[in-house]
Amino acid sequence: MPVVSAFLVPGSPLPYVKSENPPWAPIASGYRAAARALSASRPDTILLYSTQWMAVLDQLWQTRPALAGTHVDENWYEYGDLDYSVRIDTELAHDCVAGAKAIGISSKAVDYDQFPIDTGTIVANGFLNPGGRIPLTLAANNLYHSFDDTMRLAEMAVQKADKLNRRIAVVGVGGLSGSIFRQEIDIRNDGIASPSDDSWNRRMLGLIERGAGADIVEECAAYAKQARAEMGFKHFGWVFGALGRHFAGARIHAYGATYGAGAAVIEFKI
């Protein structure tokens, strides 16, 4: 397989912009551990899917060779702006556009100056790929795509990478339980919004640690309903599909809260 490493990481900017806050420090530390593992795997390209890049008509792929600028997160703007610089593996991205169409999923390339890169992509790239040394292939989260569609897209993207002889690090960007505190909190006391959410998160993390991929897929609908798992946990589907729907287990580098929501940094054993 061309996949040399795989990760599931949170897209919240909070551990990125304020990593010194005690509840968020372990997530930032876990991200840095994942960054070391990703670098050690020596990928040519990072194949990244972020739940926060939302599409509604087609499957979108970023094809502009380089993007740089400053992003203001729509929810957590008070914590500071997010500078970014991203390089794109345009050859692989264009192949993915064609490949998606070939498996019956309408797909388009995106190539616009100052295109609004999403927070999740910026955070994951900033933590995992400091300095933007490794180019990315960025896939959007189409809101109407099923879990299975997402897995098939990732499988296709890996096949295209294999034909180009690319070594690929796969990254799915998204959170766990989705409930956040609606009232202002002392961020030094942040925690998972409810015991039920925490229980569900730990249940799913346990399955991931054991490599129980089929069980995770079966549990995702209940997880989404009971704990508001972000985007139905499709970011796991992206990684799972890219890994050929099999992995040997995983290492949980960090688990914690981002203003009540669940977040984890996970390195898959492949």
N, C-alpha and C positions, 0 to 999 in steps of 0.2 A: 504493500500500500504506500502511496505517496504521503500519507499522513504521518508526521513524525512526532506530533504532540497535540493535545486537545484540552480545552479549558472551558469551564462555565464560570462567568464572572458577573458581578453586579454592575449596572449602569448608573447608579446614583452618583452624583458628583460629591456628596458629602465627605466620604473618606478621602477623596482626592484633594479637595480644597481646604479641608480642616482635619488633617490626619492626626493632629495632636490631641483631638478630643478623645478622652478615654474609651468610650464605647466604639468609636470608629477606628481607633489606632490598630486593633487586631486585623481589621479588614484591609487596611492599607498595608500592613505587614504581610498578610497573606498574598496580596496582589504582588508585592515585591518578590516573594518566594516563587510565585507562578512566573514572574518575568524572568527569573534566573533559569527556571526549568525550560521555558520557551526558548531562551537564547541558547541554552546548551543543546537543544534539539536541532539547531542550525537550519531553520526553514528558509526557503527562498521567498515565500509569500505567506501572509496571514490571511486566511479565509474567514471573514468576520461577518456575523449576522447580529444586528442589534434590534431588539424589540422597539426601540425608540425611533428608528427610521421607518416611519409608517407610510405605506402605499395603499391605494384603494382600487386602482384599475388594473395595473400590470405589475409583474415582478420587475423591480428596478435594480439596476446594477450601476455602480459609479464607474465611469470611464474617463473622467478628466484626469490627466497624468499627475497633477499636483494641486492640492488645495491647502490654503493657509488663511488664517484670520483669527477673529475673536468672537466667541459665542457667549451669549447670555442665556443661561438656563431659565426656562419659563416658570419654574417652580421655586428654585433655590437661588435666585439672583442676588439675594442679600449677602451671600457668602463669597461673592466675587465672580469675575469673568473667567472664561475658559479659553486660553490661547491654544491653537492647534496648527499642526503642519503635517499633512498626510500625503504620502506618495501612493500611487495606484498601479497595480499590475494590470495595465490596460489590455494586454494580449489575452490573459486569462479571463478578464471581465467580458470582453467581446465574445469569447468562446462560450461563456456561460449564458449570454443573451441568446445565442443561437441554440445552445443546448437545451435551455428551458423551453423554447418554442418546439423543439423536437420531441419533448415529452408531454406536449399538449398544454403548456402553461404560457400564456401570453406574457411577453417580456420586452423590456426596452432599456436602452442605454441612457445614462444621464451624464451630460457633459455641459455644465453651465458654470460660468465664472461666479464665484461667491455663492455657490450652492450651499444651503444651510445644513452643514454637517450636524448630526444629532449629538446630544450630550453623552449617550451611552458609548458611541463610537469614540468620541474624544477622550473620555475617561479610560476606556479599555486600551486605546492606543497609547495614551500618556503613561499609564502604568506599565503595560507589557512591552512597549516598543519605544522607550525613551529616545528622543532625538529623531524618531521616524526612520530608523535605519532600514527596516524591512518594509517592502511595499505591501499594500493591502489589496484584497479583492472584497468589496463591500456589497452585501446583499440586503435589500430592504425587507421589512416585515409587512407583507401584504395582509391587511386585516381580514380579508375574506378567504385566505388560504387555510386549509385544514392542517392539523398536525402531520398527517400523512403527506400532504403536498410539500410541507417544509422538509420532511425527511427526504423526499424524492429529489428536491432541488439540491440539497446538500450532497446526496449521492452522485447526481449529475456533475456538480462542480468538482468533486474529487476525481471523477473519471476524466474530465477535461484537463485537470491539473496533471494527471498521470500521463496523458498524451503529450503534454508539454515538458515532461520530465521535471516538474516542480516538486520540491519538498514543501509540504504544507503544514502549518500550524492552524488548527481549527479553533475558532473562538465563538462561543455563543454568549451574547451579552443580555442579561436580564436578571430580575430578582426572583425571590421565592414568594412568600405570602405578600399580598399586596395592600393590606390595610395600613394606612398611616394615621398618626395622631392628627386630629382636626383642630385641636387647640394648641396653643404655643406651649412648648415644654422646655425645661432646662435640659439642653442637649447633653450635659454631663451625666444625666440619668436616663438616657435613651434605652429602650428595650423593645422586644417584640410586642405588638399591640395587644395580643391576647394569648392566654395559655393554649387555646385551641390552635391558633396559628402556629405557635411554637411547636406543639405536638406534631402537627402535620409536616412542618419543615423538617423536623428531626426524623420523622418516619421516611420522608423521601430521601433525605441525605443518607440514611442507613441503607436504603435500597441501592443508591448510587455507589456507596462504598463497597457493597457486595457485588456490584456488576449485574444487578438484576434488571436488565434493560427492559425485557418484556413486561415485567411486573410494573415498572415505572410508567410505561406507555398505558397500561391498563388502568393505573391509578390517576392518571392526569386529569380526567374529567371530574372525578370526585375532588381532587386537590384544588382545581380551579373553582369549583362550586363552594367548597367548605373553607378555603383559605384565600380565595381570590388570587390564586397564583398568577403572576404576571403573564398576560397574553396566553393563558392556557398552558404555560410552560413550553411554548413552541421553541424557545431557544435551546432547551434540552433536545427537542426533536431534531434541530439543526445539527448538533454535535453527534447525536445518535446515528442519524442518517449518514453523516460524513464518515463515521467509523464502521460503516457496513452493518449497522444495527447489532453491534456486539462490542463489548469492552470487558476487560478483566476485573475491573474494580476502579476505585478512585481514592485519591487523597484529598481530604477536606482541609485546605490550608487555613480557612477562617469561616466562622459563622457568627452572625450578629445582626443588629438592627440598624436601619437607616430611617430614623424618624418613625419607628413603629413597624415598618416593612421589613421583611426578611431578606438577608443578603448572604451569599456564600461565595467563596473563591475555591473552585474545585479543579483539580488536575486529574485527568483520566489516565488509567493504566491501559496501554494499547499493545 
